[in-house]
Amino acid sequence: MATDVCCVATTSRRPSLENRAVKTAVKFLVARLSEASTYKGIFLILTATGVVLRPELQAAIMAAGLALTGLLGVIAPDPAPVVPAVE
């Protein structure tokens, strides 16, 4: 009589190193994209490398950037206020 052997694969509940790295990278990018200085830096880099756009395209990009910044401002939570320690 044959005996059925069933192997149950156990999975670790801890996220893998790759998953943690991706989550960390996404958090970093979202944090940077919520800062106005990121957009300024991107446009400065593009300008310095000689990228020239038609005025209509510039206006459309700026409007989209402002809309995205506004959306991030609405969705993203405000940072917790720093309360100085009282000694």
Contact map, one row per residue, 1 for C-alpha under 8 A:
111000000000000000000000000000000000000000000000000000000000000000000000000000000000000
111100000000000000000000000000000000000000000000000000000000000000000000000000000000000
111110000000000000000000000000000000000000000000000000000000000000000000000000000000000
011111000000000000000000000000000000000000000000000000000000000000000000000000000000000
001111100000000000000000000000000000000000000000000000000000000000000000000000000000000
000111110000000000000000000000000000000000000000000000000000000000000000000000000000000
000011111000000000000000000000000000000000000000000000000000000000000000000000000000000
000001111100000000000000000000000000000000000000000000000000000000000000000000000000000
000000111110000000000000000000000000000000000000000000000000000000000000000000000000000
000000011111000000000000000000000000000000000000000000000000000000000000000000000000000
000000001111100000000000000000000000000000000000000000000000000000000000000000000000000
000000000111111000000000000000000000000000000000000000000000000000000000000000000000000
000000000011111000000000000000000000000000000000000000000000000000000000000000000000000
000000000001111100000000000000000000000000000000000000000000000000000000000000000000000
000000000001111110110000000000000000000000000000000000000000000000000000000000000000000
000000000000011111110000000000000000000000000000000000000000000000000000000000000000000
000000000000001111111000000000000000000000000000000000000000000000000000000000000000000
000000000000000111111100000000000000000000000000000000000000000000000000000000000000000
000000000000001111111110000000000000000000000000000000000000000000000000000000000000000
000000000000001111111111000000000000000000000000000000000000000000000000000000000000000
000000000000000011111111100000000000000000000000000000000000000000000000000000000000000
000000000000000001111111110000000000000000000000000000000000000000000000000000000000000
000000000000000000111111111000000000000000000000000000000000000000000000000000000000000
000000000000000000011111111100000000000000000000000000000000000000000000000000000000000
000000000000000000001111111110000000000000000000000000000000000000000000000000000000000
000000000000000000000111111111000000000000000000000000000000000000000000000000000000000
000000000000000000000011111111100000000000000000000000000000000000000000000000000000000
000000000000000000000001111111110000000000000000000000000000000000000000000000000000000
000000000000000000000000111111111000000000000000000000000000000000000000000000000000000
000000000000000000000000011111111100000000000000000000000000000000000000000000000000000
000000000000000000000000001111111110000000000000000000000000000000000000000000000000000
000000000000000000000000000111111110010000000000000000000000000000000000000000000000000
000000000000000000000000000011111111011000000000000000000000000000000000000000000000000
000000000000000000000000000001111111010000000000000000000000000000001001100100000000000
000000000000000000000000000000111111111000000000000000000000000000000000000000000000000
000000000000000000000000000000001111111100000000000000000000000000001000000000000000000
000000000000000000000000000000000011111110000000000000000000000000000000000000000000000
000000000000000000000000000000011111111111000000000000000000000000000000000000000000000
000000000000000000000000000000001011111111100000000000000000000010000000000000000000000
000000000000000000000000000000000001111111110000000000000000000000000000000000000000000
000000000000000000000000000000000000111111111000000000000000000000000000000000000000000
000000000000000000000000000000000000011111111100000000000000000000000000000000000000000
000000000000000000000000000000000000001111111110000000000000000000000000000000000000000
000000000000000000000000000000000000000111111111000000000000000000000000000000000000000
000000000000000000000000000000000000000011111111100000000000000000000000000000000000000
000000000000000000000000000000000000000001111111111000000000000000000000000000000000000
000000000000000000000000000000000000000000111111111100000000000000000000000000000000000
000000000000000000000000000000000000000000011111111000000000000000000000000000000000000
000000000000000000000000000000000000000000001111111000000000000000000000000000000000000
000000000000000000000000000000000000000000000111111100000000000000000000000000000000000
000000000000000000000000000000000000000000000111111110000000000000000000000000000000000
000000000000000000000000000000000000000000000010011111000000000000000000000000000000000
000000000000000000000000000000000000000000000000001111101100000000000000000000000000000
000000000000000000000000000000000000000000000000000111111100000000000000000000000000000
000000000000000000000000000000000000000000000000000011111110000000000000000000000000000
000000000000000000000000000000000000000000000000000001111111000000000000000000000000000
000000000000000000000000000000000000000000000000000011111111100000000000000000000000000
000000000000000000000000000000000000000000000000000011111111110000000000000000000000000
000000000000000000000000000000000000000000000000000000111111111000000000000000000000000
000000000000000000000000000000000000000000000000000000011111111100000000000000000000000
000000000000000000000000000000000000000000000000000000001111111110000000000000000000000
000000000000000000000000000000000000000000000000000000000111111111000000000000000000000
000000000000000000000000000000000000000000000000000000000011111111100000000000000000000
000000000000000000000000000000000000000000000000000000000001111111110000000000000000000
000000000000000000000000000000000000001000000000000000000000111111111000000000000000000
000000000000000000000000000000000000000000000000000000000000011111111100000000000000000
000000000000000000000000000000000000000000000000000000000000001111111110000000000000000
000000000000000000000000000000000000000000000000000000000000000111111111000000000000000
000000000000000000000000000000000101000000000000000000000000000011111111100000000000000
000000000000000000000000000000000000000000000000000000000000000001111111110000000000000
000000000000000000000000000000000000000000000000000000000000000000111111111000000000000
000000000000000000000000000000000100000000000000000000000000000000011111111100000000000
000000000000000000000000000000000100000000000000000000000000000000001111111110000000000
000000000000000000000000000000000000000000000000000000000000000000000111111110000000000
000000000000000000000000000000000000000000000000000000000000000000000011111110000000000
000000000000000000000000000000000100000000000000000000000000000000000001111111000000000
000000000000000000000000000000000000000000000000000000000000000000000000111111100000000
000000000000000000000000000000000000000000000000000000000000000000000000000111110000000
000000000000000000000000000000000000000000000000000000000000000000000000000011111000000
000000000000000000000000000000000000000000000000000000000000000000000000000001111100000
000000000000000000000000000000000000000000000000000000000000000000000000000000111110000
000000000000000000000000000000000000000000000000000000000000000000000000000000011111000
000000000000000000000000000000000000000000000000000000000000000000000000000000001111100
000000000000000000000000000000000000000000000000000000000000000000000000000000000111110
000000000000000000000000000000000000000000000000000000000000000000000000000000000011111
000000000000000000000000000000000000000000000000000000000000000000000000000000000001111
000000000000000000000000000000000000000000000000000000000000000000000000000000000000111
